[in-house]
């Protein structure tokens, strides 16, 4: 039945599929332009200038991407590019909407002589990164050649990665270690996942995840038969041989190392989940999934016992009960205002120290009340007013309030107050869109992600090579796992992590890596869908023999 479906699909002219892709792309562009128009009409009743600058710029970039796909991958899946453009466009529209509020707040702060917080929505920067991401998409599908061509071995194709499996794996490890290198690594919001290159901040883990997919695919193609062998059987569960557990334990220790050194729970969860899922795809053994779940539970237990993993432990505590942290106080440490739980010993001791210092200053004739108010605040609002860092509980609870405010249909683009949610343009952009688009809008966004994953898995099934099957399946799972981790975190389904929402969140590293991901799926879907060349029959060598 599957072969018959492939034959019917091969007979459909690829021009018709490209026309369908263009129609979907036009719809995605119209959706983006409508979002920009709605922002302006809701705020001041006029069409905003961003409709022509940002919306028009995205339209031009989308048409360039479509032309490149038409030229280099005409048999590609018709849904991948339109879905990516729609998500990118809606994210850009929301960041533009938040940037308008940020610009207003900047002007108010400048007039009041206050320091402007640089960590804010940046629509011009996001448009630039969109240009870079789509440029990488065009370059990737142009460089990657068709694996069905005779000269494919002489050029770069997705399968080329199989010949350099261990080199790619080593490169991924180097990228993961860069943030802990002194001088270039930086810790932001408790996680050390960034590096500074001149004026730019880059998250190398976004690119390492694609390299790890290629490494896992190449490794599992070579070791698939060995890892499929059965060692012991406990009831209905068939366990693998003990010698085959080595690679899984190595990856588990690597993820623990990432968690310990970078304090990034989301990235460690993404990498380990990726490997376990690819092992399951390669072996079709449920026992590997059970072993992965057990190792994950063990890792969480170990982390909760380590005192130097306080940041991760606090996120777990906030996930269980965020209210005490939300009602907490603030401490001034090295010039930074840090929200803390008022019930902890460190807060009580610091408060006593600060009160004693205030009494000494009062005895010396200084303004002790002002000093005490500046150093100790009675809650989250005091932290924000003093320019301090946002607490994890404040992020989570304000995000949940925003989702509740949105309801089923949302307040409408430009009519909500998403700027009240900390990091509403990056980590919590999903909650920001939920406030103004409602549950209906969020379900639409999740459906778009699900369609990309489904088309990627379909590409994996249709691929003719075992490595390409694993590669396409792994790339699809990376996107699915990342969406699950970040959406689950901001909706309190799982502990909050620092991953970005693909195509929606502000940030150049994530946007570039995700456009490369789409380029890989586009190229591989083209190779899988392209009909095999038919043999040319030489009529001169054909003889007609009469049976009379």
HELIX and SHEET records of a PDB file:
HELIX    1   1 UNK A    2  UNK A   11  1                                  10    
HELIX    2   2 UNK A   14  UNK A   44  1                                  31    
HELIX    3   3 UNK A   50  UNK A   50  1                                   1    
HELIX    4   4 UNK A   51  UNK A   55  3                                   5    
HELIX    5   5 UNK A   56  UNK A   72  1                                  17    
HELIX    6   6 UNK A   80  UNK A  111  1                                  32    
HELIX    7   7 UNK A  123  UNK A  143  1                                  21    
HELIX    8   8 UNK A  150  UNK A  154  5                                   5    
HELIX    9   9 UNK A  160  UNK A  163  1                                   4    
HELIX   10  10 UNK A  165  UNK A  178  1                                  14    
HELIX   11  11 UNK A  205  UNK A  228  1                                  24    
HELIX   12  12 UNK A  242  UNK A  245  5                                   4    
HELIX   13  13 UNK A  246  UNK A  262  1                                  17    
HELIX   14  14 UNK A  265  UNK A  283  1                                  19    
HELIX   15  15 UNK A  286  UNK A  305  1                                  20    
HELIX   16  16 UNK A  307  UNK A  309  5                                   3    
HELIX   17  17 UNK A  310  UNK A  320  1                                  11    
HELIX   18  18 UNK A  323  UNK A  326  1                                   4    
HELIX   19  19 UNK A  345  UNK A  363  1                                  19    
HELIX   20  20 UNK A  368  UNK A  375  1                                   8    
HELIX   21  21 UNK A  380  UNK A  385  1                                   6    
HELIX   22  22 UNK A  392  UNK A  406  1                                  15    
HELIX   23  23 UNK A  418  UNK A  420  5                                   3    
HELIX   24  24 UNK A  429  UNK A  462  1                                  34    
HELIX   25  25 UNK A  466  UNK A  490  1                                  25    
HELIX   26  26 UNK A  508  UNK A  529  1                                  22    
HELIX   27  27 UNK A  539  UNK A  541  5                                   3    
SHEET    1   A 3 UNK A 185  UNK A 188  0                                        
SHEET    2   A 3 UNK A 191  UNK A 197 -1                                        
SHEET    3   A 3 UNK A 200  UNK A 202 -1                                        
SHEET    1   B 2 UNK A 230  UNK A 234  0                                        
SHEET    2   B 2 UNK A 237  UNK A 240 -1                                        
SHEET    1   C 2 UNK A 329  UNK A 333  0                                        
SHEET    2   C 2 UNK A 336  UNK A 340 -1                                        
END                                                                             
